[in-house]
Structure formats: C-alpha cells, structure tokens
Amino acid sequence: MDGTSTEPFSRAAGSTQAPLLSVKGVTLEYAAPGRIVRATQNVSFDVWEADRFILLGASGCGKSTLLKAVGGFLAPAEGQILLDGRPVTGPGSDRVVVFQEFDQLPPWKTIRENVAFPVRVSGRLGRKEALERADYYLEKVGLSRFAGAYPNALSGGMKQRVAIARALAMEPRVLLMDEPFAALDALTRRKMQEELLALWEEVRFTLLFVTHSIEEALVVGNRIALLSPHPGRMRAEINSHEWDLQSGGSPEFQSAATRIHRLLFDEAPIATEIDHA
Ligand SMILES: Nc1ncnc2c1ncn2[C@@H]1O[C@H](COP(=O)(O)OP(=O)(O)OP(=O)(O)O)[C@@H](O)[C@H]1O
C-alpha cells in the first residue's frame, strides 16, 4: 500500500447531489490545415463542489485543451460538458482561468484596479463595491500592501498572486488553472502551492488544475485524473487528499509518485472506466 487511495472520493460516493462539473465522453479536436488533430478522446470525469481536481498527463495529452473546453472556448466534437447540470455552450464569468504567463495584468492600472476591473465590467458590482472586493481578495493573497502599486513593481510570484486574487474576486463556480506555477522558480513554486492550499482552506473554492508534475498533482489535488499521452484518454482516477507539502520526501509519497508514473506511461491497456484497482 503506497497510501494513494483509489476508492471513490467519499463526498462523491453515495452522494445524491449532482456534480458541479461533469465532463462526459468528451472528444476534442482542432482543424489544422488538411487534417484534424484529435487532442482528447472520450474523456469523462466529475468535479464536486470544493474539489481540487487535477488533470495530469504528459505534454501534448490535451490538458490545456480540456480546460479550454470547460472554459467554453472550444466545443466538444463528441460528448458533453455540464456545469450545474446545464451544458456549457460558451465562456462565462462562472469559470475563470489563471494561466501560466504572469504578465497579463494591464500595466497602467494599479493592483487594486486590476483585481476590481473584471468584476466591474461583468456588471456584478459598482466601482466602490468592486474595489472593496478587490481589497478583500488582495488581503487573502497577502498583497494588501501593494494595492496601490503598479504591476511592474511586482515579482513573478506576486503577479501570479494578483492573478489568483483577480480570479477569486469573480467568485466563479470553478477556478481553472493552467500550469499556473510552471514559469516560477522552484522555491517560489512551492511557496505558491502552499499559499493556494491555505487559500483553499479559507475560501473552499472549486479548482480544476492542470499540471504535468506528478509531485504538484499529489500536493495540490484531492483527486487526480491521469491522462494517456496524445490523444489524451483517461488512464485512471486517483484520490490524493492525504498528501500535502509536508509529505514530500516520505517513502509513501515517493511510492505514490512512482505508481502514478507507471499508470501514466506503462503500455497497459487504456482504462475504459475509472481505475479503482
Ligand atoms: N490551436 C491548435 N491547433 C492544432 N492543434 C493544436 C492546437 N492547440 C493544441 N493542439 C494540439 O492538441 C494536442 C493537445 O495540446 P494541449 O496544449 O491541450 O496539450 P497539453 O497536455 O496541455 O500540453 P502541455 O503540457 O505541453 O501544455 C497537441 O497535440 C497539440 O499539438
């Protein structure tokens, strides 16, 4: 036993509630010149309220494309994506994406205005209330002191904290994160993982998080979907709620990571159902 449970997650098991997000048999394709590129094939998973659900797989297996489809930027060639039981038909403020690149903040706006801006243009709140909400989430990510500063005064990690505050200020149904820490140095990355978990403890948002790092998946997630190499198909689904940043070097953690590596890359037949072996 390596400590990685593959039992159905308790909140989902036996629950009569519908999942917040359902990805059902989703195949995603791009039309490239003269050919169709199939990015994912028949991918299914459910995300429940307050899950930290990870899409894990090798480069090119379609993780970002899946996130794009959940974001409503790409329609499935086959299958369906449901949010709160309703089909996703386009982008919406109930889903907000945080990307890897952290230079996305308009440099002429202060940090506070940057965070308040999407809330204000979405028409949810007036200027004053939007700025108050910005202050609330800047405090949550530890950046109150920089509210009046401009983005160029901030480090990469700080800019990513602003991007997270800006996304959370929209109070989305699901927060989508596409390798949000991959461009940061190792120490900052670890710190950001720690802060994201602390923030989740406080706010309990629902997270769909893309990574190709097995360690990051185990630490950040409570459930992990393992995708096969291109085109991405579900290899297995793993429960990982018992791991945190302190588990890092332990033999159990290492053996869980090894097992996931095997599940991801071994030439075993692709699971057609969730692997509870
Ligand atoms: N706009 C596009 N047009 C054509 N093919 C694309 C496009 N975007 C992605 N692809 C292809 O779709 C497949 C999945 O790409 P995707 O970026 O979703 O993978 P990924 O798992 O997120 O990879 P990475 O970890 O490297 O970001 C790849 O083969 C990629 O080349």
The ligand as an SDF file (V2000), in Angstrom:
LIG
                    3D

 31 33  0  0  0  0  0  0  0  0999 V2000
   -4.6610   25.5030  -31.9450 N   0  0  0  0  0  0  0  0  0  0  0  0
   -4.2870   24.2600  -32.2200 C   0  0  0  0  0  0  0  0  0  0  0  0
   -4.3570   23.7690  -33.4680 N   0  0  0  0  0  0  0  0  0  0  0  0
   -3.9990   22.4960  -33.7560 C   0  0  0  0  0  0  0  0  0  0  0  0
   -3.5450   21.6180  -32.8170 N   0  0  0  0  0  0  0  0  0  0  0  0
   -3.4530   22.0670  -31.5480 C   0  0  0  0  0  0  0  0  0  0  0  0
   -3.8150   23.3960  -31.1730 C   0  0  0  0  0  0  0  0  0  0  0  0
   -3.6190   23.5320  -29.8320 N   0  0  0  0  0  0  0  0  0  0  0  0
   -3.1500   22.3500  -29.3980 C   0  0  0  0  0  0  0  0  0  0  0  0
   -3.0530   21.4650  -30.4290 N   0  0  0  0  0  0  0  0  0  0  0  0
   -2.6140   20.0680  -30.3430 C   0  0  0  0  0  0  0  0  0  0  0  0
   -3.5090   19.3780  -29.4750 O   0  0  0  0  0  0  0  0  0  0  0  0
   -2.8000   18.4670  -28.6480 C   0  0  0  0  0  0  0  0  0  0  0  0
   -3.0680   18.7840  -27.1980 C   0  0  0  0  0  0  0  0  0  0  0  0
   -2.4960   20.0570  -26.8710 O   0  0  0  0  0  0  0  0  0  0  0  0
   -2.6120   20.6910  -25.4080 P   0  0  0  0  0  0  0  0  0  0  0  0
   -1.9240   22.0130  -25.4530 O   0  0  0  0  0  0  0  0  0  0  0  0
   -4.0170   20.6470  -24.9460 O   0  0  0  0  0  0  0  0  0  0  0  0
   -1.7580   19.6530  -24.5270 O   0  0  0  0  0  0  0  0  0  0  0  0
   -1.2230   19.7900  -23.0630 P   0  0  0  0  0  0  0  0  0  0  0  0
   -1.4160   18.4600  -22.4290 O   0  0  0  0  0  0  0  0  0  0  0  0
   -1.8420   20.9550  -22.3880 O   0  0  0  0  0  0  0  0  0  0  0  0
    0.3200   20.0500  -23.3050 O   0  0  0  0  0  0  0  0  0  0  0  0
    1.3880   20.9470  -22.4920 P   0  0  0  0  0  0  0  0  0  0  0  0
    1.5610   20.2990  -21.1420 O   0  0  0  0  0  0  0  0  0  0  0  0
    2.6170   20.8730  -23.3330 O   0  0  0  0  0  0  0  0  0  0  0  0
    0.8030   22.3300  -22.4240 O   0  0  0  0  0  0  0  0  0  0  0  0
   -1.3340   18.5870  -29.0430 C   0  0  0  0  0  0  0  0  0  0  0  0
   -1.0490   17.5690  -29.9810 O   0  0  0  0  0  0  0  0  0  0  0  0
   -1.2400   19.9440  -29.6930 C   0  0  0  0  0  0  0  0  0  0  0  0
   -0.2290   19.9670  -30.6750 O   0  0  0  0  0  0  0  0  0  0  0  0
  1  2  1  0
  2  3  1  0
  2  7  2  0
  3  4  2  0
  4  5  1  0
  5  6  2  0
  6  7  1  0
  6 10  1  0
  7  8  1  0
  8  9  2  0
  9 10  1  0
 10 11  1  0
 11 12  1  0
 11 30  1  0
 12 13  1  0
 13 14  1  0
 13 28  1  0
 14 15  1  0
 15 16  1  0
 16 17  2  0
 16 18  1  0
 16 19  1  0
 19 20  1  0
 20 21  2  0
 20 22  1  0
 20 23  1  0
 23 24  1  0
 24 25  2  0
 24 26  1  0
 24 27  1  0
 28 29  1  0
 28 30  1  0
 30 31  1  0
M  END
$$$$
